[in-house]
Amino acid sequence: MAEWDVIVIGAGPAGLTAARVAAENGLSVLCLDKKQEIGIPVRCAEGMGLGIFKNQNIPIKQEYCVWPIEGAALYAPSGKKVEIRFPETSGYIVERRIFEKFLARWAAKAGAKIKVKSNVVKAERNNGKVKVFYEHFDEMLEEEAKIIISAEGVEAKIARQLGLNTTNNLNDIDSGFQYEMAGINFDEPELIHLYFGKEVAYRGYVWIFPKGKNEANV
């Protein structure tokens, strides 16, 4: 068992950023993620506002900022369309697989240790510290830290074990389908498009986030 200043659970954008910032401030950091590979599966539309880049000092690189966002088009159930356009680029559609690997390299260069295929199954308080138990390949390993950061997402199983109320009301949860599509035709690829109404998506909405002139997350 090793002892760390910080253990981050979850190596998505939030977890990797937390790991990097903590390491940059001289803390020993371990970041654990249950997935086999950073950046997959993609579980969002991949749109990021410019404010996030500025707030976290994230460089805008062509390798992962694949398409600029200039605004949004919203479609009411009646068919009425409302457009919001900004005078300059307001964000980017990122290629999340590449973007998260960039964040992981950045955190690692700052001194954070990142371990994938590390499924945290339990955490418990122990004399003012927190002990974390996780499966790594065929081994059950233990690590201890002064601080635990839960970046698990909506599941937040470990945060719940440690006393935070992360329970979601089942009525607030829906399933959906996401496709990355190519060879499609749509107007105004510089805008993200949001369609509302029970006829198109009961309890939710449909969105098109362009990744090029004929490509989009849908």
C-alpha positions, 0 to 999 in steps of 0.5 A: 500500500502506498500513501498519496496526498490526493487520489482522484477517482475518474480520469475524465476531463474533470478528474484529469484536470484535478490531478494535473492542478494538484500535481502542479502545486507539489502534491503527490497524486494518483488518478484511477480509472476503471476503463481500459483506455483514456477518452472512451467511450464518448458520453457527451456531445463533445461541445466545449465553451470558450470559457472552459478553455480560458478558465483552465488555461487549456490551449486551443489545438487543432488536433482536438478542436475539430470544429468552431461553434458560432452559436446555436439554433433552437427549434420549438415544438411548433417548428419556430426557430430561434437563432443565437449568434455570437460575434466571434467563436464561442467554443469548439467541438472537440475530439474527446478521445484525443482531448482526454489523452492530451489532458492525461499527458499534461497531468502526467508531465506535471507529476500525477500517476495515472492508472487505467483498468483500475476499478475502485470498489471501496473506500473507507476512512482510516485515522484521518485519511482515506483508504481506497481498494481497487481491482487492477487486472487480477489483483486487489490493491490498496492505496491511502490518501489525505484527500479523495476527489470523486470525479466518477460522474453521475454514478459516484459510487465511492462518493456515496460510500464516503457519505455524500448524497449522490442519489439521483431521482429515477424520474430525472434519468433517461436513456438516449442514443448517440451517433457520430454521423458522416455524409449528412446534409444540414444547414448552418454547420457553424451552429449547434442545433437543438430540437425540443418537443415530445414528438421528437424526443419524449422528456428530452431533446434532439441535438446536432453538434457539427464536427464538419460540413457533413459530419456531426454528433447526433 
